């Protein structure tokens, strides 16, 4: 008789318990395969979020950062989204659904305050025919 499967109650901790059982039952190789599959799903999810975040950037730049030249919209978008952490990407991706607002601008400003983002913009400006 095949036992009924129960639904995970709280997501990640249940997944970890299941992986632990898997590791005990099938060995370390099985757990490694399961974890690599989780990493692939997480990477795909992250990329989807970043793609969604990039869709709102032109509107956010035009409304909240009018000093940014049009030639820098794409590099500005790429530098901000590429240097955003997971929670910032999630916030920006959410704005793709509800629209841009002052919170969007605050998130972008937080990412812009990082030296890595500023370095990215400095490197991108000459390619766009501009200097910062």
C-alpha positions in Angstrom: 0.0 0.0 0.0 1.3 3.4 -1.0 1.1 6.0 1.9 -0.7 9.3 1.2 1.6 12.3 0.6 1.0 15.2 2.9 1.3 18.8 1.8 4.2 20.7 3.2 3.0 22.9 6.1 5.6 25.7 6.0 7.5 25.5 2.7 11.3 25.7 3.2 11.6 24.0 6.6 9.4 21.1 5.3 11.6 20.9 2.2 14.7 20.7 4.3 13.2 17.9 6.4 12.3 16.1 3.2 15.8 16.5 1.9 17.2 15.2 5.1 15.0 12.1 4.9 16.0 11.8 1.2 19.7 12.0 2.2 19.3 9.3 4.9 17.3 7.0 2.5 19.2 7.4 -0.7 22.5 8.7 0.3 24.3 11.9 -0.2 24.2 11.7 -4.0 20.4 11.9 -4.0 20.5 14.9 -1.7 23.0 16.7 -3.8 20.9 16.2 -6.9 17.8 17.5 -5.1 19.7 20.5 -3.9 21.1 21.3 -7.3 17.6 21.2 -8.7 16.5 23.7 -6.0 19.4 26.0 -6.9 18.4 25.9 -10.6 14.8 26.8 -9.7 16.0 29.6 -7.5 18.3 30.9 -10.2 15.4 30.8 -12.8 13.1 32.6 -10.3 15.7 35.3 -9.7 16.2 35.9 -13.4 12.4 36.1 -13.9 12.2 38.7 -11.2 15.1 40.7 -12.6 13.5 40.7 -16.1 10.2 41.9 -14.5 12.1 44.6 -12.6 13.7 45.8 -15.9 10.3 46.5 -17.4 9.4 49.2 -14.9 12.8 51.0 -15.0 12.2 53.3 -18.0 9.0 54.7 -16.5 10.7 55.1 -13.1 13.7 56.8 -14.6 11.5 59.2 -16.7 9.3 60.1 -13.7 11.7 60.1 -10.7 15.1 60.6 -12.4 14.5 63.1 -15.2 18.1 64.2 -15.1 19.1 60.8 -16.6 19.7 61.2 -20.4 17.7 58.8 -22.6 21.0 57.4 -23.9 21.6 56.1 -20.4 18.2 54.5 -19.8 19.3 51.0 -20.8 22.7 51.1 -19.0 21.0 52.7 -15.9 18.4 49.9 -15.9 21.0 47.2 -16.3 23.3 48.6 -13.6 20.5 49.1 -11.1 18.8 45.7 -11.6 22.1 43.8 -11.8 23.3 45.3 -8.5 19.9 45.0 -6.6 19.7 42.4 -3.9 16.9 39.8 -3.8 14.4 41.9 -1.8 15.0 44.9 -4.0 14.4 42.9 -7.1 11.2 41.5 -5.6 10.0 45.1 -4.8 10.9 46.3 -8.3 9.2 43.3 -9.9 6.1 43.9 -7.8 6.0 47.4 -9.1 5.7 45.9 -12.6 2.2 44.8 -11.5 1.1 47.8 -9.4 3.0 50.6 -11.1 5.9 52.8 -10.1 5.6 55.1 -7.1 7.8 56.9 -4.6 8.7 53.5 -3.1 10.1 52.5 -6.5 12.3 55.6 -6.5 13.5 54.8 -2.9 14.5 51.3 -3.9 16.4 52.6 -7.0 18.1 55.2 -4.8 19.2 52.5 -2.4 20.8 50.5 -5.2 22.4 53.7 -6.7 24.0 54.5 -3.4 26.3 51.4 -3.7 29.8 51.9 -5.2 29.3 48.8 -7.4 26.3 50.4 -9.1 28.1 53.8 -9.5 31.1 52.0 -11.0 28.8 50.2 -13.4 27.2 53.5 -14.5 30.6 55.2 -14.9 31.7 52.3 -17.1 28.5 52.4 -19.2 28.4 56.2 -19.8 31.3 56.4 -22.4 29.7 53.6 -24.4 26.5 55.7 -24.6 28.6 58.7 -25.7 28.3 60.5 -22.3 30.5 61.2 -19.3 29.6 61.2 -15.7 
